[in-house]
Amino acid sequence: MRIAPRPPGPWYLRPFFWNQRRKYGRVLDAALLWARSPRLFISVALLYGALDRRNSPIEPALRSLLTVRVSQINHCRFCVDINAATLLQRGIGDDKLLALETWPASDLFDARERMALEYADAITRSEQEVSDELMARLRELFDDDAIVELTALIAFQNMSSKFNAAFAVPPQGFCRLPLAGVMQPPEGGMMPSSGALDADLEPPMSKEGRA
């Protein structure tokens, strides 16, 4: 990594890292970078907790599908690794995950998924923009509240993946599939739990912190 991670500092961050050690037997490298600024760490963790809450209008598998896609575009190997593992645990098949990078050419994605992925691509790629026509098609499949949630999630993952890519945070071997540029889990390595906030995006948060 381009900046060395810092061990957990303030007492109020320690429960987050304890939870990571309990789940994975280790702390996430990206979380230790965020911990260099404890206030930012807490703020980002709370925001992600709101986005990935149980009663979100966006189903868990679709949320993970979008986080992987945004991470691919932004070349964040750590984010692809950890979010792909969560995506598989949320019920998406291996074939769909492997087809995600070229999703427009695949028939594995349903209309709702394709619409959300097109929206994510338009927000994330600098050479694209969200047009009125695209928004009109999006509103045929998602209500306004869901579109706000989709947009917030995509924007958050852009921030998170660009942060990690800038610091060259390496993958930690969570995904069992041979994704391009992503290392495989070590012998006996633990996989992220789809119910754990610290498994999806980088700053961790306990289940009690969910909205």
N, C-alpha and C positions, 0 to 999 in steps of 0.2 A: 504494500500500500504506500501511497505517496506521503501520507502523514501517519505517524504511529498512533495506534489507538491508545486511549488512556484508561487505566483500570478504574472501576467504579469509585466515584468520589463521595459526594454527599450521601448521608444516611438514607435519604428518601428515594435514592435511585437503587439501593441495594435489593429491595424486593423484586424489582424487574429482572435483575441479573440472576438472583436466586431462582426465579421461575425458569429462566433460560437453561441454567445448569440442570435443573430438575428434569426438563423436557429433553434436552439434547446432550447433556453431559459436558456442555461447553457454553461459552458466551458467544453471541454473534458479533463478528468483527465490526459490522456496520454500526451496531448499537454502541460499541465502545468509541467510535468516532463521534457520534452524536453526544455521547456523555462528556465530551470536552466542553460542551456548553449545556449544563444541566437544565437551564430554563427552556432552551430549544428542545431538548430531549423530551421533557414533560409535555410541552405544547404539541409537539408532533405526535407523541404517543396518544394524547387525548383526542386529537383530530382523527387519527386513524381508527381509534376505538369507536368514534361516532360513525365513520364511514362503513366499518365492517360489523356493525351491530346486528343482532339476531333479527330484528324487525325491519331491516332495510327493505325498501321496495325492489331492490335488485337482488336476485337470487345468488347464493354464495358461489356456485360454479361459474356464473357469468362474471361476477366480480373478479374471480381469479383468472378467468380467461383474458379479461382486459388488462390486468396487471402484468401478466406474462407478455402480452402483445406490446404494450408500451415499453416494457423492459427490453424486448428484442430490438425495437426501433432505436432505443437510446443506448444500445450496446452495453447494458449492465449485466455482466455475467453472474454476479452474485444474486441480483434480483430475479433473473431467469431461473436460476437454480432453485432458489427457495420457493418462489411462487409457482413454478412448475410442479414441484412436489406437492404443494397444497392443492393445486388444481386436480391432480390425479386422485388425491384423497377425497375431493369433493365430487367425484363421480364421473369426471371426463375421461374418456378412454385414451389409451396410448396413441392410437392412430390420429385422433383429433389433435392431441398435443403436438405430435410430430408434423402435422399439416398446418399448424397455426401460422408459421412464418410465411406461407404462401396461401393463406386462407381464401383469397378471391378465386383461385383456381380449383378449390376443393368443393365437393358436394357434401361434406360431412357436417357443415354448419347450417343450422336452421335459420329462418328469416330474421328472428329476433337477435340471434347471435351475429349474423352478418351485418345487420344494421348497426349494432353497438360497436362492432369492430371497425366498420367504415367511419363511424363517428370518432372513435379513438384515433384512427390513422389521421383523420383530417385535423384534429386538435394537435397531435404530436408532431407531425411532419411539417417542417418550416416552410416547405414549398406548397403546402396546401392550406386551405382555410375552410371554415364552416360556412357554407352558403345558405341562403334562405330555402333553397330547394332541398338541401340535405336536412335541414331542420324540419321542414314540412313532412318529409318521409319518416323521420325519426318519431314525430308525434303521432304517426299512424299506429305505432307499436308500443310507445311509452307515453304515459301521462306526464304532465308538467313536473310534478314532484319527482318522479323517477328520473326525468331528464336532468334535473338539478343534481340529484345524487350521482348519476352517471358522470356528469361533467366534473363534479368535485372529486370523484374517485380517479378519473383520468388525469386531472390536473395534479392531484396529490402524487400519483405514481410517476408522473413526469418529474416532479420535484425530487422524489426519493431516488429514482433511478439515475437522474443526472448527477445528484449528489454523490452516489456510490460510484458511478462511472468516472467522475472527475478524479476521485481518489484511488481508482483502480482497485476497488475492493474485490478480492477474489471469491469465487464460489467456494462453498464449504461442503459440497458433496451431499446435498439433500436429495436431489432428484436421481432416481434409479435408471432413467432412460439416458441413452448416449446423445444428449443434446450438444449441438455444435459449441465448442469452446467451454463446456461445463464439465468439471470433474465428477466422478462417480463417488457414491458414499463409501466410506471405509468399512472394513470388515466389522460387522456388528453395529454400524452406525445407525443413529436414530433418525427417523423421518419426522417432519413437522406434523403436528396435529391440526386438522382443519378447524378445530375449535379454539385454537390458541392464537391470540392476536399477534404474538411475536413470531408466528410462523409465516405470516403472509407478507407483511411489509416490514421494514427493517427495525424501527424503534419498537421495543416490546411493550406489552401492556397486559396486566392480569385480567382474568375473566371478570373479576369484580368491578373493573373499570369500564365495562361495556355499557353503552347507553341503552 
